[in-house]
Amino acid sequence: MATASVSNAFDASKADQLDQETRDLISRRGRSLGPCYRLFYDHPIHVVRGEGVWLYDEKGRRYLDGYNNVPSVGHCHPSVVAAVSRQAATLNTHTRYLFENVVDYAERLLATFPGELGNVMFTCSGSESIDLALRIARFVGRGEGVIVTQDAYHGTTTAASEISPSRGTASKGVRAIPAPDAYRQSNAEVSGIFADNVAAAIADLKRAGIKFAAMVVDTVFSSDGFHVDPPGFLKSAAEIVRREGGLLIADEVQGGFGRTGKMWGFQRHGIVPDIVVLGKPMGNGMPIGGVVVRPELLTQFGAKQRYFNTFGGNPICCAAGLAVLEVIEREKLVENARNVGSYLLAGLNKLKDKYQRIGDVRGAGLFVGVEFITDRQTKKPDSATSLRLVNGLREEGILINALGPYRHVLKIRPPLPFSEANADQVVRTIDDLLDRFQA
């Protein structure tokens, strides 16, 4: 499925529909930041403050945040703010000096993983983490070949963008395969079809004389349209990867830190990856990422290679990371994601029964997708309705986005303290808008 030329970004040609203050700020932004950045929504939001699951604009209007997983424990959580402030007033340096909180954080973080994953290295972002994971995999296996899914997004560095087909970039050592899709395949078929595609990609690399190194999977397949069912479907593919001498790299930047109702997305599949990549929600907005690795791999890598990152693992970001883990545990946010996510799914499934253009509702914890189609026979993607809803919800004070190759799947991925009352507001407003669209 090729990526369609649809977008949920601001169209500059519509600027004349905005108030003068907004137009002036957009103009200043364009002059100073250049043309590569994008803004969300037909009517961009000028945000000035965040608190919990809410964002506020310059006029004081509040918006329910149903999209952002970076502030995973809530915007400006007091515990994270306090931890960062204390550490900023005490010490900030790098990992070539001894200090306790990087070790405290590493130990606390590793305790959430299976015992086989015993080392962690810190970076500043998910993109840097992907870059480092690829370095390790390619060094250990002495290969270059990487398998990803067709619309995957794994980051912005050169190495990460080369395994991100959704950004239109690839290298000759990358093979992109279709994502699993339980909406267009039966649950019984998903695992086998995906495993067969992995095997075929490895065979194609061999024919090209490229040694297979690793398969990289976003454990919720978010950019591909968000595919999480049936649980366990990754097992067969993981077995083929290992049998062929490759490593399994789990990208948990979207699915990790309790998002799916489990601490890590790969846990839903009953597998233990060789390398796990961390990023976005790790520091609740502070720039920290990580690579969690089987120690035997890092022993091989560290014998010949060195890694140092000036800001990776700095005390301020580690303080934020520790606070995030403490809040997740204290406020039972993994359980909340599981329970509220199920409640939200139930409400959205009622809308599916009511509106023919909703083809599928799927989710794991507080990551939920609503797929729009033109009709239920062809299951042809309907990006017009999904993007109209994204902008309509924005006008009604709810922020979400769209994903998938045609941007035809609503992406509902709120901060983890999201409540049933918040879920009701989302479902009720989608219902009102769809009813309005039909009128």
Secondary structure, 3 states (H helix, E strand, C coil): CCCCCCCCECCHHHHHHCCHHHHHHHHHHHHHHCCCCCCECCCCCCEEEEEECEEEECCCCEEEECCCCCCCCCECCHHHHHHHHHHHCCCCCCCCCCCHHHHHHHHHHHCCCCCCCCEEEEECCHHHHHHHHHHHHHHHHCCCEEEEECCCCCCCCHHHHCCCHHHCCCCCCEEEECCCCCCCCCHHHHHHHHHHHHHHHHHHHHHCCCCEEEEEEECCCCCCCCCCCCCCCHHHHHHHHHHCCCEEEEECCCCCCCCCCCCCHHHHHCCCCCEEEECHHHHCCCCCEEEEECHHHHHHHHHHCCCCCCCCCCHHHHHHHHHHHHHHHHCCHHHHHHHHHHHHHHHHHHHHHHCCCEEEEEEECCEEEEEEECCCCCCCECHHHHHHHHHHHHHCCEECEEECCCCCEEEECCCCCCCHHHHHHHHHHHHHHHHHHHC
